[in-house]
Each structure stands twice: as C-alpha cells, then as structure tokens.
Amino acid sequence: MSNPQYETYGTDGMYGPYATYIPGPGPDPTAGYGTGPDPTAGYGMWEAPVAGGAYRDTYRPAYEQRLLPRQASGESRLGSGLRESGLREPGLRESGLREPGLREPGLRESGLREPGLGPRSDRRAARRRRERNARRSESAMRRLVPQALVVAFLAGGTTAFVAKDKAVELSVDGKARTLHTFADDVRELLAEEDLPVGAHDRVTPGRDTELESGDQVSVDHGRPVRLTLDGRRHEVWTTARTVEGMLGRLGVRAEGAYLSVPRSRPIGRSGLTLDVRTERAVTVIADGRARVVRTNAATVREAVRGAGVTLRGQDTTSVPLGSFPRDGQTVTVLRVTGAKEVREELIPFLVSRTDDPSLFRGIEVVDSAGQPGVRRVTYLMRTVNGVRQKPRRERAEVVREPRTQLVRVGVKPPPPSVEGAEGLNWHGLAACESGGRPTAVDPSGTYGGLYQFDTRTWHGLGGKGRPQDASPAEQTYRAKKLYLRHGASPWPHCGMRLHS
C-alpha cells in the first residue's frame, strides 16, 4: 500500500481535529516544508489546515534547544559587525544559506508562492526563516569570537616579539656569525652566549653598550707571549691573532729582524714563546779601519764576523764577545800577541814568639830558625795593537812551603846592681873581649858573649843556655859577679881596661 503525499491524522490536541503533514524535501533550501529541504532539520513540518485557523509551532530540534535565545535585532547587529570586520560566517555562503533579511531567489523574483499558503502564511514562513538564520549566525559567532580574540592576541604578541628580537653580528677571534637575541646590551649578549671575558680580553663596543638590530660585537681573547726582544725578556698579553699583528701593535720594526717563528704564525689561546732581534747599526774598528754594519746578530762575535773581520789567536774586542750588540755601539778589535814567562818567588816565613819567664826582659832566644818557601808564577807578556802591556799574572803554584821560626822572649825583670863592681869600665872590657857584640863566639866555639864566657863558667854564675844567647844586661850582670869572685884575672889580656 503506497503512502500518499498528504496523510491525515486524528488528534485531540491544539491542532484541531485534523492536521496535515508536509514532508520536508523540496527545491527551497531555506524552507522546512513544502517547497524545499531544511539543511538543519531531518524531519517534516506539521501545518494546520487553513480552515482550522493559524497555530504556533513550538517544536524545536535538540541542537537549537541548547542555544541561548537571542534577540533578532542583536543577532543582526553581531552579523553586521562580522561583515564590517572582514570576517565571514562559516557555513552561510559556503552552504548556500543567505543572511536574514535578504530576498530568496526563485520565489518572489519568479512570482511563485508556496502552495496552499496565503499572505499570512508567507509572513510566518519568512519569520521562521529569519529565526533559523539568526540562530545559525549566533552559533557561528560563538565559534568565531574566541578565534578572533586569539588572532588579535597573537597579532599583538607577535608585534612585541618582533620588537624585542634583534639581529646582531657576533665576531669571536675573527669568526663572525649572525644571531638573533633579546639581550638589551653587550654584557647580556655575552652571558646569553656563555662567552666569558677575562681581564686581558677586548670587547668592542663596551660591555654596557645597548644593542640594536644590525649592531656588530667583536670579542678578541688575550694571548700570553713570552717575548725576548733584543736580549731582554718580557711577559706580554696581546689580542692579535698572528705574530706579525702582535709586532705591529707593539711597535716593533720587523723589517730586517730575526724572528724565531714565521711572521704568519698564528698565536693560539695558550700563547707562544718568541725571540726577536731587530736590525741595529754597529761600528767595528779593526786594523785602523772603521766599518759600519747593520745586523740582527745575537752576540758581538757574530757582529764582528758579519763586518768581515777575522779574530786570530789571542785577539779580542773592547766589549765581551758574548755580549749583545746594541744599536749605535762601537766595537774595537784588539790584536794581541805575546808569550808566557815563568818566575820563582820566595814566600816569607812566619815567626812564632813565646814568653819565657827564665829570661830577663829584652832577651829573645831563637829555638828554630825560619825558612822561606818557594812559589812558581807564570806571567803573560802581551802586546796589544803593538803596545807592550804590563805582565799579567796568569797562574801560580807553590814549590816549597815556608817554615815558621820559633822564638822565646824573656819576661824576667833585669838583675839588680852588684855592689863592689859598679863604676868599672865594663864597656871597655866588652869592646876588648868581643868588639862589643853580645852574640860573638870565638873561632873554637868555646867562648861567647860580650865577655867571652865559657859554658861551664856561665852556668856556675846562674846563667841558662849559652852566654851569647842572653841579653847584654844579663851578660854584664854575670860578669860583675865573676869579678867579685876572681877580680880581673878571668880576662888576662883585657882586664886592665876595667880601671882605665
């Protein structure tokens, strides 16, 4: 049994005894009944018969019931605001729907009317279409407003982001690279790049300089150099990356100089050791002729050789040959000739004196005679540029050591006078016996002293040792005691002198 297009149902409700059901499909995309399908509804619409009078359709789909009611005027204003802002409502034009208030093509323009409806029905259908379109606009706005806010927020944040970002060229030891940074000044940039800077490093511009996009920042690290310049040692720090660059900054003239490493040698962060000898003007005088040479020699010997002068034998110079030649220095070559001479020289002996209380004061007795030593000395006899020089002692060696002389010195007080023997001519007796010499000894060796005592007689008078070793005073004292014992008889030939 086929279903007719129109079916009637009985009801006891507000729709009257009969109501007519009109399926939805049709050519009108905005109508929910009769002439076209409603894209938002999957059902037909109930229409009361014209004879029964108008009625109000209170049915709403579930998705429309979840939306908050809005005033049509307000929804129209919101839709107008979207159009003014350039935003489009999704699902309107793309779905073929039109904004409320616009005329629907194909109805009025064509003069067609919905079947079975009068002017009042047209107004109700138009009102329903406006309500549906308003609800769709509200739903679209609820989706678009958060998106618009997010877009506006992102647009403002992007502007601030771009304003803070800076493109800066950073060069570290000559290696440059371009980077983007949010640092406000050079100090923050170095900290951001984890680039420590020491006391000997150079940062251009200064660390407190504010950064702008397009700025250039240069960091040159310091390098230690152990520099020996013209014989003098220095400890220097440089930010130059090559030996030639460092010499230029130090003001060292490299033309004609000696360098221990090539000029193009890179200087690493650990530094290097460098020996530099600059070119100097040195005057060399030899054989009556002066020569001016420019040299970077390390010693005077090399400078003299560079002047074409040859040193022979004992030749030398006015300055040490191993010294460093200074700029403007004059070096004289000394032509030396000569020979060696050996001489023997005496070494004086020492005298050791010891006090002897048994001897009268003024008497000295030599127990061991001294003997001088012998030294062999070598002298260098030189002639410099034809002039004989004073002999120069070159070396000496001892051939024989000297022997020390031992002497006893009397400390005993002199003897007292001898009564009965005073007033005699003792001086005349001594002159006759010994010639007045206290140490006189006769040829036989038996008698000695001023008065020619023999040893036995001397000891009998209290004397010690030999008479000729005693002092003149002691000999005279012993002679007076002998006179008191025997008179002038001990001196048979000279005794008469005592009374003359």
Secondary structure, DSSP 8 states (H G I E B T S, - for coil): ----SSEEEE-SSTT-SEEEEE-S-SS-SS-SSTTS--TT--S-EEE--STT---------HHHHTS----HHHHHHHHHHHHHHT---TTTTTTT---TTS--TTTTTTT---TT--HHHHHHHHHHHHHHHHHHHHHHHHHHHHHHHHHHHHHHHHHHHHHH-EEEEEEETTEEEEEEE--SBHHHHHHHTT----TT-EEES-TT-B--TT-EEEEE--EEEEEEETTEEEEEEE--SBHHHHHHHHT---TT-EESS-TT-B--TT-EEEEEE--EEEEEEETTEEEEEEE--SSHHHHHHHTT----TT-EESS-TTS---TT-EEEEE-EEEEEEEEEEEE---EEEEEEEEEETT-EEEEE--B-EEEEEEEEEEEETTEE---EEEEEEEEE--B-EEEEEEEE------TTSTTS-HHHHHHHHHTT-TT-B-TTSSEETTTTEEHHHHHHTT--S-GGGS-HHHHHHHHHHHHHHHTTTTSTTTGGGGG-
